[in-house]
Amino acid sequence: MGCPSWIWKLAPFAAMVAVECTDVGVSSISKVALAHGMSKYVSVVYYNALATFFLAPFFFFNRKKRAPITFSLLLTFFLLALIGSSGQIIFLAAVKLSSPTLSSALANLIPIFTFLLALLTRMETVDLRRSSSQAKCLGAIVSVAGAFIVTLYKGPALFLNSAKESHQKSEWILGGLLMVIVCLLSATWNIAQGATVKQYPEKITIVFFFTLFITIQSAVFSFIFETNPNAWILNSRIEIVAILFTGVFGSVFRIGIHTWCLEERGAVFVAMFKPLGIAIAQFITFIFLGDIVFVGSVMGSVIIAIGFYSVIWGQMQEKKQMPNSSILKAPLLHPTNSNL
């Protein structure tokens, strides 16, 4: 007995909502675990090693069907992982200094930065005489402006409070700036990965080596920057839960769902769900972490979403005008980790 058609049509929607919820969960649990003393360097090693362990059977069982892996290809995987490992460590530092709400809001800069880099690398084209191109450019500018509003709004509010809270203001701004760097690294990775997929389209192999090399690289970073040997010991349940949750849902689950939805519905469908993470983050952190929801943060998040949807609308219009073009092949949102 087959699955009813309406359930099958609803499945990608439900799956993407689940991914956005787990993404916020990863940020929230990571923040709590970091507050309990978990090392941001060591945690990256552990959860990527766990993801590699889960992906290993798929990699080895498919070895007879897999295309040959050359040294130059391995070098490409290594460089992609270097961008990823740096981004993941900076991301955890940003979450520790700010909040999951801020990280989810600023994560909407990833597709915008990717779009701008795609213009520089000529993966995207712009003709300002067309309304679609105007929408893409204006949307990119609006989203960047909204991101600055979200990042800086909490500063003035904290400035009016005590000296202790003024210190928190500085942390908030620094966390926001670090998150912008993470978004830029993620966008750079998207562009480089887009070229890699064209060269070697077997995604499981790419993801396996990505997590494997990140594990190795982050281990090296940890031995250099983490001076406390006790940091390798997980002393609390929340640290263990954070590692397990991030390894399973932040890597394996997220990659699998995004890959399936990209195949079923395309990149635009996947991209449309990213702003949903803002509302989910606001709700979850308000309920479970007691974060204060500032009006400016909400307004900035809405502005980011408007700009983002403007870019997506422009891309959809260009696809209608040029059905055979490869415009949407530019990796605005790739399944492997907008939260690098």
C-alpha positions in Angstrom: 0.0 0.0 0.0 1.6 3.2 -1.2 2.0 6.4 0.6 -0.9 8.9 -0.1 0.3 11.6 -2.6 -0.6 14.5 -0.2 1.7 13.1 2.5 4.5 12.7 0.0 4.1 16.3 -1.1 4.1 17.5 2.5 7.1 15.5 3.5 9.8 17.9 2.1 8.1 20.8 3.9 8.0 18.9 7.2 11.6 17.8 6.7 12.9 21.3 6.2 11.0 22.6 9.2 12.6 19.9 11.2 16.0 20.9 9.9 15.5 24.5 10.9 14.4 23.4 14.4 17.4 21.2 14.9 19.7 24.0 13.6 18.5 26.2 16.4 18.7 23.3 18.8 22.4 22.8 17.8 23.1 26.5 18.5 21.2 26.5 21.8 22.7 23.3 23.2 26.2 24.4 22.1 25.8 27.7 24.0 24.8 25.9 27.2 27.6 23.4 26.9 30.2 26.1 26.2 28.9 28.0 29.3 29.5 24.8 31.3 33.2 24.8 30.2 33.2 22.7 27.0 36.1 23.7 24.8 35.0 25.1 21.4 38.1 23.6 19.9 37.7 20.1 21.3 33.9 20.0 20.6 34.6 20.5 16.8 36.9 17.5 16.9 34.4 15.3 18.7 31.3 16.0 16.7 33.0 15.9 13.3 34.6 12.6 14.3 31.2 11.3 15.2 29.8 12.4 11.9 32.6 10.8 10.0 31.9 7.6 11.9 28.3 7.6 10.8 29.2 8.4 7.2 32.0 5.8 7.0 29.8 2.8 6.1 28.2 4.6 3.2 31.6 5.6 1.9 33.2 2.1 2.1 30.2 0.2 0.9 30.1 2.4 -2.2 33.8 2.1 -3.0 33.3 -0.3 -6.0 30.9 2.1 -7.7 32.8 5.3 -6.8 34.8 7.2 -9.3 38.6 7.3 -8.8 39.9 9.8 -6.2 43.0 11.7 -7.3 45.6 13.5 -5.2 44.4 16.9 -6.6 40.8 16.0 -5.6 42.0 15.1 -2.1 43.8 18.4 -1.9 40.6 20.2 -2.9 38.7 18.3 -0.1 41.4 19.3 2.3 41.1 23.0 1.4 37.3 22.9 1.6 37.6 21.3 5.1 40.1 24.0 6.2 37.5 26.7 5.4 34.9 24.6 7.3 37.0 23.8 10.4 37.9 27.5 10.8 34.3 28.5 10.3 33.0 26.0 12.8 35.4 27.1 15.5 34.6 30.8 15.0 30.9 29.9 14.9 31.0 28.3 18.4 32.9 31.4 19.7 30.3 33.7 18.2 27.4 31.7 19.8 29.2 31.7 23.2 29.6 35.5 23.0 26.1 36.3 21.7 23.1 34.1 21.4 21.5 31.4 19.1 18.9 34.0 18.0 21.7 36.3 16.7 23.5 33.5 14.9 20.3 32.4 13.2 19.5 35.9 12.1 22.9 36.6 10.7 23.0 33.2 9.0 20.7 34.7 6.4 23.8 36.6 5.2 25.2 33.3 3.9 23.1 33.2 0.7 23.6 36.9 0.2 27.4 36.7 0.5 27.3 33.6 -1.8 25.3 35.6 -4.4 27.9 38.5 -4.2 30.8 36.1 -4.6 29.0 34.3 -7.4 28.9 37.7 -9.2 32.6 38.2 -8.8 33.3 34.6 -10.1 30.7 35.1 -12.8 28.6 32.2 -11.6 25.8 34.9 -11.5 25.0 37.6 -14.1 23.3 40.9 -13.5 21.6 43.1 -16.0 20.3 46.2 -14.2 17.8 46.9 -17.0 15.9 43.9 -15.8 13.6 44.0 -12.7 14.9 40.6 -11.6 18.5 41.8 -11.5 17.4 45.0 -9.7 15.6 42.8 -7.1 18.7 40.6 -6.5 21.0 43.6 -6.0 18.6 45.5 -3.8 17.8 42.4 -1.8 21.5 41.9 -1.1 21.9 45.5 0.1 18.8 45.3 2.3 19.8 42.1 3.9 23.2 43.4 4.9 21.6 46.5 6.4 19.1 44.3 8.4 22.0 42.2 9.7 23.7 45.3 11.1 20.5 46.4 12.8 20.2 43.0 14.5 23.8 43.0 15.5 24.0 46.5 16.9 20.5 47.1 18.3 21.2 45.3 21.6 24.3 47.4 22.2 22.5 50.7 23.1 20.0 48.8 25.3 22.8 47.3 27.3 24.7 50.6 27.4 22.0 52.1 29.6 22.4 49.4 32.2 25.2 48.6 34.7 28.9 48.3 34.0 28.6 44.6 34.1 26.0 44.6 31.4 28.1 47.0 29.3 30.7 44.3 29.2 28.0 42.0 27.8 27.3 44.6 25.1 30.9 44.3 23.9 30.6 40.6 23.8 27.3 40.8 21.9 28.9 43.1 19.2 32.0 40.9 19.0 29.9 37.8 18.7 28.0 39.4 15.8 31.1 40.4 14.0 32.5 36.9 14.4 29.2 35.5 13.0 29.6 37.8 9.9 33.0 36.2 9.4 31.5 32.8 9.6 28.9 33.8 7.0 31.7 35.0 4.7 33.6 31.7 5.2 30.5 29.7 4.5 29.8 31.7 1.3 33.4 31.1 0.1 33.0 27.4 0.8 29.7 27.3 -1.1 31.4 28.8 -4.2 34.4 26.4 -4.0 32.2 23.4 -3.3 30.0 24.3 -6.3 33.0 23.9 -8.5 34.0 20.7 -6.7 30.6 19.0 -7.2 30.9 19.6 -11.0 34.2 18.0 -11.0 33.2 15.1 -8.7 29.5 14.7 -8.3 29.4 11.9 -5.6 28.2 13.9 -2.7 28.6 11.3 0.0 32.3 11.0 -0.8 32.8 14.7 -0.6 30.9 15.0 2.7 32.8 12.1 4.2 36.2 13.6 3.4 34.9 17.0 4.5 34.1 15.8 8.0 37.2 13.6 8.1 39.6 16.4 7.2 37.8 18.8 9.6 38.3 16.3 12.4 42.1 16.1 11.6 42.5 19.9 11.2 40.4 20.8 14.2 42.5 18.3 16.3 45.6 20.1 15.2 44.0 23.5 16.1 43.0 22.1 19.5 46.5 20.9 20.4 47.8 24.4 19.5 45.2 26.6 21.0 43.7 24.5 23.8 46.3 24.6 26.5 44.3 22.7 29.1 44.6 19.0 28.7 41.5 18.4 30.8 39.5 20.1 28.1 39.4 16.8 26.3 37.4 15.3 29.1 33.7 15.8 28.9 32.7 16.5 32.5 29.0 17.0 32.2 26.0 15.4 30.6 25.2 18.6 28.6 28.6 18.4 27.0 28.0 14.8 25.9 24.5 15.7 24.7 25.9 18.7 22.7 28.4 16.5 20.9 25.9 13.8 20.1 23.2 16.2 19.0 25.6 18.2 16.8 27.2 15.2 15.2 23.8 13.5 14.4 21.6 16.5 13.7 24.0 19.2 12.8 25.9 17.1 10.3 24.4 13.8 9.2 20.7 14.6 9.5 21.0 18.1 8.1 23.1 17.0 5.1 20.8 14.1 4.3 17.6 16.2 4.4 19.0 19.1 2.4 20.3 16.7 -0.3 17.0 14.9 -0.6 15.0 18.2 -0.7 17.3 19.7 -3.3 16.7 16.7 -5.5 13.0 16.7 -4.9 12.2 20.4 -5.0 15.3 22.3 -5.9 17.5 25.0 -4.4 14.8 27.7 -4.3 12.6 25.5 -2.1 15.5 24.9 0.3 16.5 28.5 0.4 13.0 29.7 1.2 13.2 28.0 4.7 16.2 29.8 6.0 14.4 32.9 7.4 12.1 30.5 9.2 15.1 29.8 11.5 14.8 33.4 12.9 11.3 32.9 14.2 12.2 29.5 15.6 15.3 30.8 17.3 13.4 33.7 18.9 10.8 31.3 20.3 13.1 28.6 21.5 15.7 30.9 23.1 12.9 32.9 24.8 11.2 29.8 26.2 14.3 27.7 27.2 17.1 30.2 27.7 15.3 33.3 28.8 16.7 35.5 26.1 15.1 39.0 25.9 13.4 39.6 22.5 14.3 43.2 21.4 12.1 45.0 19.0 15.1 46.1 17.0 16.3 42.5 16.6 12.9 41.5 15.3 12.8 44.4 12.9 16.3 43.6 11.7 15.4 40.0 11.2 12.4 40.9 9.1 14.5 43.2 7.0 17.0 40.4 6.4 14.1 38.1 5.3 12.7 40.7 2.9 16.0 41.2 1.3 16.6 37.5 1.0 13.3 36.8 -0.5 13.9 39.7 -3.0 17.0 37.9 -4.2 15.2 34.6 -4.5 12.3 36.3 -6.4 14.8 37.8 -8.8 16.4 34.3 -9.4 13.0 32.8 -10.0 12.1 35.4 -12.6 15.4 34.9 -14.4 14.7 31.1 -14.4 11.3 31.8 -16.1 12.9 34.1 -18.7 15.7 31.6 -19.4 14.4 28.1 -18.8 17.6 26.4 -20.0 20.0 28.6 -18.0 22.0 27.4 -15.1 21.4 30.4 -12.9 20.0 28.4 -10.0 23.0 26.1 -10.1 25.0 28.7 -8.2 25.1 27.3 -4.6 23.0 29.8 -2.8 22.3 27.3 -0.2 24.1 24.0 -0.2 23.2 21.1 2.1 26.5 20.9 3.9 26.4 23.5 6.7 25.4 27.2 6.6 26.5 27.0 10.3 30.2 26.4 9.4 
